[in-house]
């Protein structure tokens, strides 16, 4: 019956929301292991602060802008503050509005958290928090409406983005590129490029990301059904293919296949399959993951050529991977997987869907770049975005948060001091 709640779909979306929640801590640990040890708490704190800030902005105004019925660019204010969550969401009519809002909150939170990798070790915490609040409302929410809401202009144009390759990854990658330009290069970069300080932490973050991504893509079917299964299988296939493609390319170029390269390859594959997970067959996911692993690996080197210090390669992996995935929908999509999808070029559909994919991607990248530059420019004038040279040398852990991730000051001190348990004089004389 139209408008009826589906308990199975509701349960699956709730479970998927919990999975996607893990992705923000996953980003925190993934990035935390890559920075120098005096900046690890700073970048972890940025991810957790993002989760808190976006929760507040999403509930108050972000969700209604993104998903309430409205015009082609913005939703109306009927769900302001989530105070009257009645009716249904066009993208998921059989899931309660509140449950859908919770699920999409996790997307809205992880997106700006991704940006922090490009600005690692040099962004002041106060201006960062202000940026996240403004960006989530002025950039993420409108773009989500364009692509995800049935009324959005990109959705009406015919663009397909199953789980956010454009909305989340191309958007975050473009913003990350803008912020890397605004904040400038780290001191000594690229001559003194810092190595990751804790690769096991990177791999732990990757495990959380990969696990959470199954809900990110599988949950976007909004039902416990065949489509959810296909999207989840495609997610695994693309990530695995990208890991192998990145590692093989890395070994061919440098003689070694590294754990950091494998982790980066997995993320590239996960990013690229995100817009396509529910529209392509597993063989298409294999091709998309392989392409993402190869191309994103090559894109990483461009930052040195262009002298843009994207510290943790956010633009190469997320902007590059998001664009690859969005374009590949126009190549590999097949209605045998999803009748509501499209027929791509390689399945006899011609160039029509390819055009429908490219135009919104360009628009999203341009909008994200321009708005990010404007927001950061205003905040820089008012607050100053970048830490001082002394604070950067000290590290954000101490300069911004007054803490150290690894307190080694007492490592050579005895566990019990001589005066802690004094020996009685009578014993000493025996």
N, C-alpha and C positions, 0 to 999 in steps of 0.2 A: 504494500500500500504506500503511495507517495507520502513522504514526510515521516513515515514510521521509523522508529529507532531500531537498528539491528544490533542485538546484544553481542553477537559474535564479532561484528565489525568494531563495536565500541571497545570490547575487551582487547582486541588486537591493537587498536590505535593507542589505548592506554599503555599497553606493554611496550609498544614501539616508542612512545614518549619517554619511558624509563630508559630504554636503550640509547636513544639519542641524547638524553641528559648526560650519559657517560662520555660523550664526545668532547664536551667542553673541558672536563678534567683531563681527557686524553690529549687535547691540544696543549694544555698547561704542562704536562709531563713531556710531551713530544718536543715542544719548544724549550722547556726547562733544561733538558739534557744537552741541547745544542749550544746554549750560550755559555759564557765563561762562568766559573763557579761563584763569582761575586755578583752575579746578576740573576741567579736562578730563582730566588724568591720573588724578585721584582716581576719577572715575566709570568710566574705562576699566579701571583697576586692579580695581575691584569686580567687573566682569564676568569678567575673567580669573581672579581669585581664586575666584569662584563656580565656574567650570569645574573648577578643581583640587580644591576642597573637596568638591564634589558627586561627582566621580569617586571619591574615597576613601570617602565615606559610602555611595555607591551599591553599590560593589563589596563593601564589608564587610557592610552590613546592609540598605540601602535596597531593593535589587532583590528580595531574598527576601521582604521585607514586602509589596512591591507585587505580585509575580507568582507566588510559589510557591503551590501549592494549600494552602488553609487553611480558614478560616471566612468568613463574609460580610463581615468587617471587616478582617482581616489575613491575610497569607500566613504559612505556617509557616517554620521556619528551615533547611529542607533545602538551600538554596543560600546559606547564610551564607558570606561570603567568596568566593563563586563557586569554592569548592574542589572541588565535586562536581557540575559542570554537566551532569548526565545527565537523561534523560527528555525531556519536551517541554512547551512552554508552551501552555496552552489557547488563547490568542489567536492563536498562529502555530505550529501543530503541525508544519509542514514546514520550519521554520527552526531551526538548532541553538540551544540555550539561550544559548550564549556570544554568538552573533551578535545574537540578540534583545536580550540584556542590553546590548550595546554600543549598539544603536539606541535603546533606551529611555533609556540614560544621557544621550544628547543632549537628550532631552525634559526629563529631570530637572534638567539643568544650566541650560537656557535659562529655565526657569520662574522660579526665584528671581532670575535676572539681570534679569528684567523689573521686579521690585519696585524696583530701585535708581533708576528714573526718578522715583518719587514722593518720594524722600528726598534728592534731589540737593543737594549743597553743604553738608550738615550732619550726616552720619553718621560717627562715629569708626570707623576701620578695624578695630581689634581687636574691639570688640563686634559689628561687622558680620560678621566672619568666624565668630564664635561663633553668631550668629543663623542664618547660612546652614547651618551644620552641623546645628543642632537642627531648623530648619524643614524641611530636606530629608528628615529621618527621621520627624519627628512629624506633619508636615502633608502634604507631597507624597506620600510613599510610601503612607500609608493611603488617601488619596483616589484615587490611581492604582489601588489594589486594588479599591475600591468600584466603579469605573466600567469599567476595562479588563479586569480578571480575570474569567473566566466565573463564578467563585464569588462575586464581589462583590455586595453587596445591590442596588446601582443597576443592575448588569447583569442580575441576576435580575428586577428590577422591570420591565425592558424599556427602560431608557434607552439611547439611541444616541448615541455620541460617537466619530466616526470617527477623529479624530486629536488630540483634546485641547482642544476649545473650553471644556469644563467643567474638566477636570483641569489644564490648563495656564493658560488665559487668565482664566476667571472666578475660579479659585483665586488666581492671581497678582494679579489686579486687586483682589480683596477684601483680600488681604494688603497690597498697596500702599496702599490706603485706610486700613487700620488703622495702618500705619507712619507715614503722613503725619500722622495725628491724634496719634500718640504723640510724634513728634519735634517737632511744632509748626511754626509758620510760619517761613520765612526772615526775617531782619532786613529790615524795610522793605517786606515784601510785604503787600498787593498794590499799594501806592502806587508802589513802585519795582520793577516787574516787569522781570526781566532778559530781554534779547533773546538769541536764539541767536548764539553768537560765530562760528560757522563753518558756514554752510549747505551748502557743498560736501561737508564731512565728513558732514553729515546724509544727503545724497543717496547718498554712498558706502556708508554703513551700510545705507540702504534697499536698495541694489542687492544687498548680501550677504544681507539678510533675505529679499528676494523670491526670489532664486536658491535659497537654502537651503530656503525654504518649499515648493518643488516636491518636495523629498525628504521634508519634514515630512508633507505630505498624501499625495503619491503613494506614498511608502514604506509608509504605513499600510495599504495593500492587502496587504502581505506577499507580493507576487508580481509578476512582470513580466507583467501581464495587462491585460485590458480595463478592469477596475476601477481599476487604477493610472492608466491613461490618462485615464479619466473624471475621477478625482480631480484630476489635474494640470491638465486643461483647465478644470475648475470653479475651480481656484485662480487661474488667469490671468483668467478671466472676472470673478470677484467682485472681485479687486483692481483691475482696470481700471474696472469700474462704480463702485466706491467712490471711486476717484480723481476721476472725472468728477462724481459726486454731491457730494463734498466741495467741489470747486473751483467748481462752479456755485452751490452754496449760499453759499460764501464771497464770491463775486463779487456775488451778489444782495444780500447783507447789507452788505458793506464796500466794494464797487466794484473789488476786486482779487482775482485768483486767485493765491495765493502758492505758492512751491515747498515751503515748510514745510507748508502745507495739503494740497498734493498728496501729500507723503510720508505725512502722518498719515492721509489717506484710504486710501492703499494698505494701510497696516498695519491699519486698521479693517476693510477688506474681507478681508484675509488672515485676520484673527482670526475674523471672522464665518463664513467658509466652512469653517474648520477642523473643526467638529463635523459638518458636512453634506456634505463634499466627496465622500464615497463613497456618498451616499444620494439625492442630488438630480440632476436633469438640468441641463444648462447653462443653460436658461432660468430654472430655479430659482436657480442661482448668480448670474445677472444680477440677479434681484430681491433676493436676500440682500445682494449687494454694494452695490446702490443704497440699500437701506434702512440698511445700516451706515454708509455715507458720510454720509447725511443726519442720522441720529440721533446718531451719535458726535460729529459736529461741534457739534450743539446741546448735547450733554451736557458738553462742555468748559467752557461758561460756568457750570455749576453750582458749580464749586469756589469761585468768587468769592462767589456767593450764600451758600454754607455756610461760608465762611471756612476752608476746608481747603486747605492749600498742597500739592496734588499737583503737584509742580514740572513734570513733563513729561507730564501728562495720562494717566497709566497707567490709572487707574480708568475714565475716560471711554472710552478706546479698548479696553482689554483686558477689563475687567469688563463694560462696556456691549456691546462687540462679541461677547464670549463668550456672554452671555445672549441676544443677538439670534440668533446662530447656532444655539444649542441649541434655542431655541423654534421657530425656522424649520424645524428637522428635522421637527417635528410638523405643519408646514404643507405643506412641499414634498417630503417623502420619497416615493419611488415604487419599488416592487419591480421595475420595468422596468430600473432602474439596478443595484440590488443585491437579489437575491432574499432575502438574509439580513437585509434592512432592514425597512422598514415602509411602510405606505400613509398618507400625511399627509392632513390635513383637505381640502386643495385637490384631492386625487385621490380623494376619496370614502371616506376612512378614518375619518371622524368625529373626535371629540375624544380618542380613546383614547391615541394616541401623544403628543399634546400634553400630556396629564396626566403621562404617563411621563417626559416631558422636564423639566417644571417642578419636580417634587418633588426630584429629585436636585440640580438647579441651586441651589435654595434651601438644601438641606442642605450642599452644598459651600461656598457662600458663608458660611453661618453658622459652620461648623466652621473655615474658614480665618480668618475674622475673630476668633473667640474664641481660638483657639490662637495666632495671631500676637500678639494683645494680651497673652496670658499669657507667651509666650516673651520678648517685648520688655520686659515689665514686670519679669520676673526679672533679665534682663540689665542693665536700667537701674539696678536696686538694687545689683547686684554690681559693674558696670563703668562705668556711665554711658554712655548711647548717643550723646548729642549733643556736638559739639565746642563749645569755649568761644566766646564772642562775638568775642574777638580772632582765634582760629583761623578762624572763619567769615569775618571781614573779610579776612584774609590769603588765604584760599582753601585748599582741601584739598591742592592739589598741593604746596605748601610746608609747610603745618602738619602734614600726615599722612605725606607721602612725601619731603619735602626736595628736591623737583625742580620744574622749571618746564617746561611744554610749549613755551613760546616764549621762549627766552633771548635777549632783545634788548639785553643790557647792552653788548655789544661792537659794536653795529651801526654806530657812528660812528667806531670805532677803525680806523686804517690796517691793511691786511693785513700789512705789514711795518713794524716799528717802526724808528725812526732808528738804534738801536743794534744791530739784528739783523745788518746787513751793513755795518759801518762803511766809509766811503770812505777809502782810503789818503791820507796827508798829501800825498804827491807829486802825486796826482791833483788834490787841492784847490787846489794852488798853480799849476797849469797854466792 
